[in-house]
Amino acid sequence: MMVQLPVSAPARLRSLVARTPDATLAIVHRGPHAIYVALPGPDAFCTGVVGSAATAVPCGLRLATTTVAPLTGEHAEIRGGVLQVDGVALPVRRVVDAAVPRLMRGPVAGDPAAGIDPGVAAELTALDLHAERLDSLLGRGGGLTPLGDDVVCGWLALHHSVRVATPWADDLVGRARTRTTTLSATLIECAAHGEVIPEFAAWMAATEADEPTRAARLAAVGHSSGSGLLYGARAALTHLHRKAAA
């Protein structure tokens, strides 16, 4: 009998995995806290298996343990709509909410980089963010989730939260698949669907009094990912506020 390790996952991810045909999967990344694989198909949706010490990405199957041990990510496949890693089945037993909440406070005035580490803030400023040229940010920066992509995710998720249509989002998601990492392109798609990490959701749901504390928690995610998300969302808020005032 195959060993099972139950996981939790957002509803859309559970459905994506369940309807994926049986296949051997490419390993995108493996480490002590997370393993990422690419689902078959033209979109190469990146699915993670993440421990609680890893960022709870909306494309991740979440373990109750801190690390992904005893999994090492040597082999992954889909069988009967269930992801299997190293011969261990990972059935989804609980659905978690990854939806971005509605923003109930007013726009945050001032510098989008406020409260962000100065070194990361300098990198963000150097990206030269323009609403009409978001695709120029794709793939900018190093790592599994380049900083420019994190900014794009924050921008898209904020628009989804305040119910402002982004008819160009599908084109942006399509371009991301050829211009950045598989994981980062998947997270951009998730953001376009309004799916975010818990720290971003908590920042969105914060009152004006709680905003600085929750912003600091978001900015602390990863090396710079949380800062990029925060910067992109704040910049989008400022942009929308200026458009409304014009």
C-alpha positions as CSV (number, residue, x, y, z in Angstrom):
1,M,0.0,0.0,0.0
2,M,1.4,3.4,-1.0
3,V,2.3,5.8,1.7
4,Q,0.1,8.9,1.9
5,L,1.0,12.3,3.2
6,P,-2.2,14.5,3.2
7,V,-1.9,18.1,2.2
8,S,-4.0,21.3,2.0
9,A,-4.3,23.4,-1.1
10,P,-6.3,26.3,-2.7
11,A,-9.4,25.2,-4.5
12,R,-8.1,26.0,-8.1
13,L,-4.9,24.2,-7.5
14,R,-6.7,21.1,-6.2
15,S,-8.8,21.1,-9.4
16,L,-5.8,21.6,-11.6
17,V,-4.0,18.6,-10.1
18,A,-7.1,16.4,-10.1
19,R,-7.8,16.9,-13.8
20,T,-4.1,16.5,-14.9
21,P,-3.6,13.2,-16.9
22,D,-1.2,10.7,-15.6
23,A,2.3,11.8,-16.4
24,T,5.9,11.9,-15.1
25,L,6.7,15.5,-14.1
26,A,9.8,17.7,-14.5
27,I,11.4,18.8,-11.2
28,V,11.8,22.6,-11.3
29,H,13.4,23.1,-7.8
30,R,14.0,21.0,-4.7
31,G,15.2,22.1,-1.3
32,P,14.6,21.3,2.4
33,H,11.4,23.4,2.7
34,A,9.9,23.2,-0.8
35,I,9.8,21.0,-4.0
36,Y,8.4,22.4,-7.2
37,V,7.3,20.5,-10.3
38,A,5.9,21.5,-13.6
39,L,2.5,20.1,-14.7
40,P,2.4,18.8,-18.3
41,G,0.9,21.0,-21.0
42,P,1.7,24.3,-22.8
43,D,1.3,26.4,-19.7
44,A,3.7,24.3,-17.6
45,F,1.9,25.3,-14.4
46,C,4.4,25.1,-11.5
47,T,3.1,23.2,-8.5
48,G,4.9,23.2,-5.2
49,V,5.0,20.9,-2.2
50,V,5.8,23.3,0.7
51,G,6.5,22.9,4.4
52,S,5.2,25.4,6.9
53,A,8.6,27.1,7.0
54,A,8.3,27.9,3.3
55,T,6.3,30.7,1.8
56,A,2.7,29.5,1.4
57,V,2.5,30.2,-2.3
58,P,-1.0,29.9,-3.9
59,C,0.4,27.2,-6.3
60,G,1.6,25.1,-3.4
61,L,0.3,21.9,-1.8
62,R,0.9,22.6,1.9
63,L,2.3,20.0,4.4
64,A,1.6,20.2,8.1
65,T,5.3,19.7,8.8
66,T,8.0,22.4,8.8
67,T,10.1,20.8,6.0
68,V,9.3,18.5,3.1
69,A,11.2,15.7,4.7
70,P,11.2,12.7,4.1
71,L,10.7,13.8,0.4
72,T,13.8,14.7,-1.6
73,G,12.2,15.5,-5.0
74,E,14.0,12.8,-6.9
75,H,10.9,11.7,-8.8
76,A,7.4,13.2,-9.3
77,E,4.3,12.0,-11.2
78,I,0.6,12.4,-11.4
79,R,-1.4,9.2,-11.0
80,G,-5.2,9.2,-10.7
81,G,-5.3,13.0,-10.1
82,V,-3.0,12.8,-7.2
83,L,0.6,14.2,-7.1
84,Q,3.2,11.6,-6.0
85,V,6.7,12.6,-5.0
86,D,9.3,9.9,-4.3
87,G,6.6,7.3,-4.3
88,V,4.6,9.1,-1.6
89,A,1.0,10.2,-2.5
90,L,-0.1,13.7,-1.6
91,P,-3.9,13.8,-1.6
92,V,-5.6,17.1,-0.9
93,R,-7.6,16.7,2.3
94,R,-8.3,20.3,3.1
95,V,-9.0,23.4,1.0
96,V,-7.4,26.7,2.1
97,D,-8.3,30.2,1.0
98,A,-5.8,32.0,-1.2
99,A,-8.1,34.7,-2.5
100,V,-7.1,38.3,-2.1
101,P,-9.6,40.1,0.1
102,R,-11.3,43.4,-0.8
103,L,-9.3,46.5,0.2
104,M,-11.4,48.4,2.7
105,R,-9.0,51.3,3.5
106,G,-8.0,54.3,1.4
107,P,-4.8,54.4,-0.8
108,V,-1.5,54.7,1.0
109,A,0.0,58.1,0.2
110,G,3.7,58.6,-0.2
111,D,6.6,56.5,-1.4
112,P,5.7,52.9,-2.4
113,A,9.1,51.9,-1.0
114,A,8.4,53.2,2.5
115,G,9.5,50.8,5.2
116,I,11.3,48.5,2.7
117,D,15.0,47.6,3.2
118,P,17.1,50.4,1.6
119,G,19.0,48.0,-0.6
120,V,15.9,46.3,-1.9
121,A,14.2,49.7,-2.3
122,A,17.1,50.9,-4.5
123,E,16.6,47.8,-6.7
124,L,12.9,48.5,-6.9
125,T,13.4,52.1,-7.9
126,A,15.8,51.0,-10.5
127,L,13.2,48.8,-12.1
128,D,11.5,52.0,-13.4
129,L,7.9,50.9,-13.0
130,H,5.4,52.2,-15.6
131,A,1.8,51.1,-15.8
132,E,1.9,50.9,-19.6
133,R,5.1,48.8,-19.7
134,L,4.6,46.2,-17.0
135,D,6.0,43.5,-19.4
136,S,9.4,45.3,-19.2
137,L,9.6,44.0,-15.6
138,L,9.3,40.3,-16.5
139,G,12.3,38.3,-15.5
140,R,14.1,41.3,-14.0
141,G,16.2,40.2,-11.1
142,G,17.6,36.9,-9.9
143,G,16.2,33.8,-8.2
144,L,13.1,31.6,-8.7
145,T,10.9,34.7,-8.4
146,P,12.8,37.7,-9.9
147,L,12.0,41.0,-8.2
148,G,10.3,42.5,-11.3
149,D,7.9,39.6,-11.4
150,D,7.0,40.1,-7.7
151,V,6.2,43.7,-8.5
152,V,3.9,42.6,-11.3
153,C,2.2,40.1,-9.0
154,G,1.5,42.9,-6.5
155,W,0.1,45.1,-9.2
156,L,-2.2,42.5,-10.6
157,A,-3.5,41.2,-7.2
158,L,-4.3,44.8,-6.1
159,H,-6.3,45.4,-9.3
160,H,-8.2,42.1,-8.7
161,S,-8.9,43.2,-5.1
162,V,-10.4,46.5,-6.0
163,R,-12.4,45.0,-8.9
164,V,-10.6,47.0,-11.6
165,A,-10.5,45.1,-14.8
166,T,-7.2,44.2,-16.4
167,P,-8.0,43.1,-19.9
168,W,-4.2,43.0,-20.7
169,A,-3.5,40.5,-18.0
170,D,-3.9,37.4,-20.2
171,D,-1.3,38.8,-22.6
172,L,1.1,39.6,-19.7
173,V,0.7,36.1,-18.3
174,G,1.4,34.6,-21.8
175,R,4.6,36.7,-22.2
176,A,5.7,35.7,-18.7
177,R,5.8,32.0,-19.7
178,T,8.7,32.7,-22.1
179,R,10.4,35.5,-20.3
180,T,10.8,34.4,-16.7
181,T,11.1,31.3,-14.6
182,T,8.4,28.6,-14.6
183,L,7.5,29.3,-10.9
184,S,7.4,33.1,-11.4
185,A,5.2,32.8,-14.4
186,T,2.8,30.6,-12.5
187,L,2.7,33.1,-9.6
188,I,1.9,35.9,-12.1
189,E,-1.0,33.8,-13.4
190,C,-2.1,33.2,-9.8
191,A,-2.0,37.0,-9.1
192,A,-4.1,37.6,-12.2
193,H,-6.7,35.2,-10.7
194,G,-6.5,37.1,-7.4
195,E,-4.6,34.3,-5.5
196,V,-1.9,35.5,-3.1
197,I,0.3,34.5,-0.2
198,P,-1.2,34.9,3.3
199,E,1.0,37.8,4.2
200,F,-0.2,39.8,1.2
201,A,-3.8,38.9,2.1
202,A,-3.3,40.1,5.6
203,W,-1.8,43.4,4.4
204,M,-4.7,43.9,2.1
205,A,-7.2,43.3,4.9
206,A,-5.4,45.6,7.4
207,T,-7.0,48.8,8.8
208,E,-5.0,52.0,8.4
209,A,-3.7,51.6,11.9
210,D,-2.5,48.0,11.3
211,E,-1.1,48.7,7.8
212,P,2.5,49.5,8.9
213,T,2.9,46.3,11.0
214,R,1.4,44.1,8.3
215,A,3.5,45.8,5.6
216,A,6.6,45.0,7.6
217,R,5.6,41.3,7.8
218,L,4.9,41.2,4.1
219,A,8.2,42.9,3.2
220,A,10.0,40.3,5.3
221,V,8.9,37.4,3.1
222,G,11.8,35.9,1.2
223,H,14.9,37.8,0.3
224,S,12.9,40.4,-1.6
225,S,9.7,38.8,-2.8
226,G,7.5,40.3,-0.1
227,S,9.0,43.7,-0.7
228,G,8.3,43.4,-4.5
229,L,4.7,42.5,-3.8
230,L,4.2,45.4,-1.4
231,Y,5.9,47.9,-3.8
232,G,3.8,46.7,-6.8
233,A,0.5,46.9,-4.8
234,R,1.3,50.3,-3.4
235,A,2.3,51.6,-6.8
236,A,-0.9,50.3,-8.3
237,L,-2.9,52.0,-5.6
238,T,-1.2,55.3,-6.3
239,H,-1.8,54.9,-10.0
240,L,-5.5,54.1,-9.6
241,H,-5.9,57.1,-7.2
242,R,-4.3,59.4,-9.7
243,K,-6.5,58.1,-12.5
244,A,-9.6,58.6,-10.4
245,A,-8.5,62.2,-9.6
246,A,-7.7,63.1,-13.2
